[in-house]
Amino acid sequence: MSRKKKNKKRGKRSRSKSRPRSASSRPPYVRLIWPALAVACALAMFFVFRGMRQERVLSTPTSTAHAAGPAQIAAGELLYARHCASCHGPELEGQPEWKKRLPDGRFPAPPHDQTGHTSHHSDEMLFRATKYGREPTARGWAMSGMPLFGETLTDSEIWAVIEFIKSRWPPEMRERQARLNR
């Protein structure tokens, strides 16, 4: 009988097969790989979620959006004339045929008066569109030429522009839009 068969009968493994190493016999760097990966993943998740939380805190409409007074609206009117009227019109009328795509696939600037759809969006969405611009690849957003104003205007200036636009709407339009912010 061969040696292999004898060892099999006795319940022993043949020496030609390699035995699995025990955890304590592995080199130290191998034993540390999984814990190090777990710590790295946990840190990455922490910083990603922390950044998302900070962005949400910075862009919440409760910071200055509802503190609209005559001074904020007047400041918003000046800022609108300087930064927004060239595309959206001095009377908030938008560009002609704003619902039709341009040859490059983008939409013209929409009106911010009662003929447009600005009042169909929450304050936070209006703030984000103004601060971060409209990315053509962002889900749920139409392709638009809206630039980002996050580096041009401060958060309080963006809120002032939003409050100026809202001040030009009829009361029932403002009430409907205010319900979106609750």
N, C-alpha and C positions, 0 to 999 in steps of 0.2 A: 504494500500500500504506500502511496506517495506521502510525502511529508505534509503536503497541503491537506490531503484528506484526513490524515491523523489529527492534525490541529483542529480541523473542522469538527471531528468527532468529540474532541476534548473541550470544545467551546472556545478555543483560542483562535485568534486571528493569525493569518500568515504574516510573516515578517515583510513580505514584498509590498503589502499594502501600507500606505502611510497612515499613521494615526493622527487624529485631529489634535491640535495643540490645545492645551488648557489655556484659559484666559490669562493665568499668571505667567505662562511661559512665553506669551507674545511680547514683542518689543514694546517699550513704554509709549512710543509715538502712536502705535496702532490702537492701544487701549484708550488714548485721548482723542482720537478722531471724532467719534460720535458725540461725546459730551461737548467738544469744541464746536462742532457743527450746530448742535442744539442751542448753545449760547449765542453763536453768531446769528442764527435765525431769529431768536428771541430779541436780540438787540436791533436787528433790521426791522422787525415788525414794530418794535417800540418807537423807533424814529419815524417810520412811515406814518403810523397812526398819530403820533404826536404832531407831525407836520400837517396832517389833514385836519386835526382838531384846531390847531392854531389858525389855519386858513379860514375855517368855518367861523371862529371867534372874530377874526378881523373883518369878515364880510357880513356879519349879522346886521340886519336892518335896525335892531333895537338900539344900536350905539348912538346914532344921531338922526336917524331918518324921521322919527316922530317928534323931533323938537323943532319943527318948522315954524319959524317966526318971520316977520317982515324982513329982518336983516338977512336971514339965510336965503330967503326967496330972492331978494335984491341981488345978493352975491351970486346966486345961481343964474340969474338972468344975464349978468355980465359974463360969467364963465361960459354960458350957453352961446352967447353971441360970439365969443372969441374962439371956442373950440368945436362947437357943434353945428352952428347955423350954416356953415359952408356946405354941409351935406344934407342936414335935416330941414333947412330953410329957416329964415329969420322969424317966420310966423309959425314954426313947428309943422309946416305943411308937407315936408318930405320931398322926395324927388318924383317927377312925373312917372306914371306907370310903375309904381314901386312894387307891384305884385308880379310883374313880368321879369323873367331872368334876362340879364344882359348877355351879350355874346360870349363873355368869359365864364358864364355859368353862375355868377353872383347875382344877388338881388340889389336893386337900388335902395338908398336909405329910406326907411319908412317914415311916415308922418308921426309926430308925437301929439298931435291934436286929437280931437274926438273922432276924426275919420280913420285913424290908424288903430293898431292893436297893442300899443304900449300899455294901455290900462288892463290888458288881459294877463299881465305878468306881475308877479310879486315884487316888492321892493328889493328883496335879496337878489332875484334874478336880474333885475334892471341894474343893480349895483355891480354884479359880477360881469354882465355883458359890457358895461362901461369900463370897469377896471381891467379886466383880463382880455377884452375883445372877443370876437366870435371866431372860434376856430372852425374852418370848413369841415374838419373831420370829426368834430365833437358830435356825439350822439344827440339827436333831438334838436339840433340847431340847423337852420337854413344857412346855406353858403352866403356869406355877407362880407362886405368890405369894411365892416366895423373895426377900426383900429383899437388897440388897447390904450387906455389912458392911465394905467396904474403908475407909470413913471412920470407922467405929465401933471396929473392932478392928485392932490391928497385925498384921503377917504372923505374928509369933511367937505371938500370941494365937490366931489362926486355926489355926495348926498344933497348938497345945495342945488346942483343942476337937476337932480331927480325931483326935489321939492318944487323947484321953479316950474318944471314941466307939469307936475301934478296940479299946481296952482292955476293953471290955464284950463283945466278940465271943468266941465259942468259938475255941480254937486252930486248928482246921481252916479256919474262915472267915477268920481273919487270914492264914493261909498262902496261901489261894487269892487273897486280895486283894493280898498282897505280890507275887505273880507278875505282877500287872498293872503294877507299878512298875518292872520290870526292863527 
